[in-house]
Amino acid sequence: MPNLAPTANTPGLHVSKPFPSEPATASAVCHCGASTSAKGDAQVGALVAGWNANHGAAHGK
C-alpha cells in the first residue's frame, strides 16, 4: 500500500484507526502551507472539524 500521509506536494487529510481498541491518528497538510497532526479520537475529531472549517475545500488555491 502506498504511503497516504499528506505532504506539501500532495496536500490533504489522512485519518487512520486500524483497530477499534487503538486511538485514531491523523495528519493534514493544506495547499496554503498549514500542517498539523493529532492522536486520540477526540483530538482527531477536532482536527477534522478544523480542516473542514478552515482548509481543504474551505478556501481556494
Secondary structure, 3 states (H helix, E strand, C coil): CCCCCCCCCCCEEEEECCCCCCCCEEEEECCCCCEEEEECHHHHHHHHHHHHHHCHHHCCC
